[in-house]
Amino acid sequence: MPHMIWKGAISFGLVHVPVQLYPATQSEKVGFNLLDKRSMDPIGYKQINKNTGKEVTRDNIVRGFEYEKGKYVVMTDAEIRAANPESTQTVDILAFVDAPDISFLSLDTPYYLAPDRKGEKVYALLRDALKDTGKVGIASVVLHNKQHLAALIPVGPALALNTLRWGDEVRDFTEFKFPDENTKKAGVTPKELEMAKRLIDDMSDTWDPSKYHDTFRDDIMALVDKKVKEGKVAEVMTIEEGGDKPSADILDLSELLKRSLKKGGAAPAKRGAKAAQAEDEAAAETARPARKTTTRRKRA
C-alpha cells in the first residue's frame, strides 16, 4: 500500500465525499548514484548558504517569500495551512466538462482518491454519475503548499485526480512554426494522405500498457548484472560510440509510404483487408519504371 499524501473531501454543491489521496504512479527509472571514481565513495548533497558557503542543517531551513529584491517574509508550513484551511482540505469542484475537451498538454501528475470514513456510497455515486455523463470534474486543490487546478476522472472502480497545468503554463501554438493545417498548402498530396491513413490502419491496435516497457532500463539492468557477475563493479570502461546512423539521403515521401505499407509497418498489429489491398497497390506501383524524381539527395 503506497503512503497516503493527503486526507480531505471532494466538495461539489452541498455534497462532500471524504477521501484519501495516494500517488497513482511509481517510478521505475534507472537511478545512478554519484561516486568518487578514485575510491567509489558516494558523493552527497549539501545545502549551502550562498553568502557564507557553509552548510546549513535542515532544522535551520525555513520558507521565505521574496516581496522585494533580497527581502523575505518567512512562513512556516503551519502558517501556510492556516491561511486558508478550507482550500487545503478539499478538492473543490468548480465545473464539469466533457472529458475529450481536456488537452493531453494540460495533464500533469495523476493520483488516486480512495473513499474515507464510510464514504463509499457517495463516492460510488459521484464516480458512476461521471461515467454515465462522460464528464470530468475541474477542481481546485492545494497539495504540498501549492494550489493546483485538477481533473477528477473516473477510472474503473476508482476516482483519479490528475493535476493540470495552468493555462499560461502551456505554450501557445503561435510560438512555433508548424505546417499549414490545410493539407494542400502543406504540400501533402491526396495519394500520400491515403497511404498514410492505410499505414495507420495497418498498425492500429487496442491500447494495452502491458505491451510496452522501458527497454533502456532493461538494457542498463542487463549490463549491471553482467558487470556484477564478471566482478567488474568498479571498472570504468571506454566505449566507442557506434551504431547505425540515419542516412543523409532524403527519399520521396510516397516511396517511403509504399515501403512501409509493403513491410507492414513497425507494430505487430493484425493485418486487415485494407492493408492487404494497400500492399497490392504498393507492389504494383513499385513494379512501374522508376521516375528520375523519386530520389533526391540533400545538398551538403
N, C-alpha and C positions, 0 to 999 in steps of 0.2 A: 504494500500500500504506500503510495507516494506521500510526502509530507504535505499537510494542509497549509495553504498560503494565507487564507482569509476566511472569515466567517461573517455572514450578514444575511441580507434578504434581497430578493428581487421585488421591486415595487412597480406595479402598474395599476393606475387608478387607485382604488381602495384596497386592492389585493396585495398581500405580502407573502412571498414564498421563502421560508427560511432555507438557506443553502450554505454549503461549504465549497470553497474554491480550491481546486487541485490543478497542478500542471498537466496538460494533455499530451505533452511530448517528452521524450527523453533523448539526450544526446548520445550518439554512437560515433562521434567524430574521433579521428585519430588524435591523441594528445601526446605532446612531447614535452619533457622537462628540459630546461636549460642547464647545461653542465659545464664545469671547467674541464676542458679536454686533457689537461695535464694530470688531474687527479680523479676525474669522474665524480667530483663533489657537486651536489646541486647548487645552483645559483638562486638565491632567494630574492624576494621582492620587498623593498623597503619604502616606507612613506617618509619623504624627506621635506623638511622645512625649506622652501625655496630661497629664503633670505639667508638663513644661517648654514644650510647644507647639512644640518644634523637630523638624525632620525627622530620621528615623533611616534610615541606609543598610541595604541588605539584609544585608550581612555582619555587622551588629551585631544582627540579629534572631534570637532563639532561642525554642524552645518551652518553656513553663512550665506545670506543673500546680499549681493553687491548692489546697493542702492545708489552709490556714487563710485567713481573710479577709486579703488583702494579702500573704500569704506563699506562695512558689512553690518547687517543685522543678524545676530546669532539666534538660532531657533533650535529647540530640542525636538525629537520625534513626538514627544507627548504634546508639546505646544502646537505642532502641525496638525496632529489628530484632533485636538480640542478646538482648533479654529473653525472647523465645520464638521462636527461629529456625525451628522446625518449622512453627508456625502461619503464618509469613509466606511460606512456600514451598510450601504445599499447599492444594488445595481438598479439605478433609476431609469426606467424605460421612458424614452422621450417620444418615440413614434414607432409604428410598424410599417415596414416597406416590403416590396416584393424582393425575394431573395436574389433573382438574377440582376437586380439593379445595382448591387454592390460589386464594384470592380475588384478583380484579384489584386490590383495595385494597392488597394486600401487595406488589405488583410495584413495583420502583424503577428501577434502571438496567441495561440489557442490555449484555452483552459477548459476543464470540466467543472460543472456545478453539480454537486450532489445534494439531495434533499437532507434537511436537518430538522431535528426536534418535531417529529411526527408530521412533517410537511409533505409526505409522499403524495397524498391525494391532490392537493392544489398544484404540486409540481407536475404531476401527470396531466392535470387539466391544462396548464399552460403549454406543456410540450405538445400535446395532441392537438390543441387549438392552432398552434403554429404550423404543425404538419398539414392539417386539413385546409388551412387558408393559403399555404405557400408563402407565408410571411416570415420575416425575422424581426426581432426587436432591436431598435437602435437605442443604446443606453449610455449613461454616464456612470463611471465608476472610478474610485480612487484606489490605486494599487501602488505600493512602495512609495507613498508620499507624492504621487503624481496623478493628476486627473487624466483619464483616458476616455476616448469615445470607443464604444464596443458594439459588437453584434451578438445578440442572443439567438443561437441557432439550434434547432432540434436535430440531433444526430442519433439515429437508432433509439435506444431507450433513454438516452441522455439529453441534457441541455448543455450545450457548449457555449462558452463566452470567448469570442475572438476579438481581441483588441484591434482597433482600426487606426490607421494613420489619419491625422487631421488633414483637412482639405489642402492647406498650404504646405504640407509635407510631401505631397505627391507632385512632382514636376509636371508642368503643362506641356502638351504636345508641341506647342509653338516654339519651345526652346530648342527643338531639334529639327533636322531636315529629313523628312520622310518622303517616299514616293507618293505621287498623287493618288488619291483614293479612286479616281477614275481609271479603270483598267487600261483603256486605250491610251490615255495621257501618260501612264506609267510605262508604256511600251510593251505591254503584255498582249499577245495575240489570243484570239478565241481558242485556237487549237492548243496552245500552250496551257491555257487555263483548264481546258477539258482534260488534258493529260494529267495535270496536277491533281485535279479532282479524282480521277481514276486511281492515281497512285495513293491518295489519301484513303479512298475506299478500300484499296487492296491492303493497306496497313492498319485499317481500323480494327479495334478490339474493345472488349469490355474492360473498364477500369478495375484493376486488381493490384493494390500497392504491394502485395507479397511477391509479385513477379519481378520487382525491381529492388536492387540493393546497391550498396556502396562498394563498387568494385575496387576503387582506390584504397579503401580501408582494408578490404580483403587482401590485396597485394602487399600492402605495408605489413599486415599481421603475418602473412606468409614469410616475408623477408625477416621479420623479427624472430619467428620460430626457427628459421633456417640458421640465423646467426647464433641463436642460443644453443642449438644442437651442435654446431660446429665450434662452439667455445669462442666465438669472435664478438663477444658482447661489448668490448671496449675498443674495438678496432675501427679506425676511420679509413675508409677505402676511397680511392679516387676512381670515379666512374666517368667514362667518356660519354658525352651526350650523343645520342644516336636516334634511331627510329626513322620511319618513313616520313618524309615531309611532303606537303602538298605540291603538286606540280605547278609551275608558273603558267602553264597553258590554260587558257580560258576557253572551254568548249561551248559550242552553241547550246542555248538553254533547251531547245527542242530535242537535241541529240541526247543531252543528259537525262531528260524526262523519259525518252524512249528506252534508254539503257536501264533506267530504274524500273520501269514497268516490265521489261524483259527479265530483269533479275528477280523481280517480285518484291522489291523494297527491302528494308533492313529489319523489319519486325516480323516475328513468326506468326502473323495473323493468318486466318483461313482465307483461301482464295475463293472468290465468288465468280459469278458468270461475267460480271463487268470486267473483272481483272483478266479473265481468260480472253475476252473479246479484245481488250486493250493490248494484250500481249500479241495476239494475232496481227492486229493492225500495226503494232510497232515492228514486228518481224517483216511484214510486207513493206513497210516504209524503209527499213534498213536494207532490203534487197534491191531497192532502186539505186540507180547510179548516183554517187555522191556529188553534191554540188561543191564548187570551189569555195563557197562562202560558209560552209558548215563548220570549219575550224578556223579560229582566229588566234593569233598569238599576241600577247600583251607586250608592248614595247618596253624595253628595259629602261 
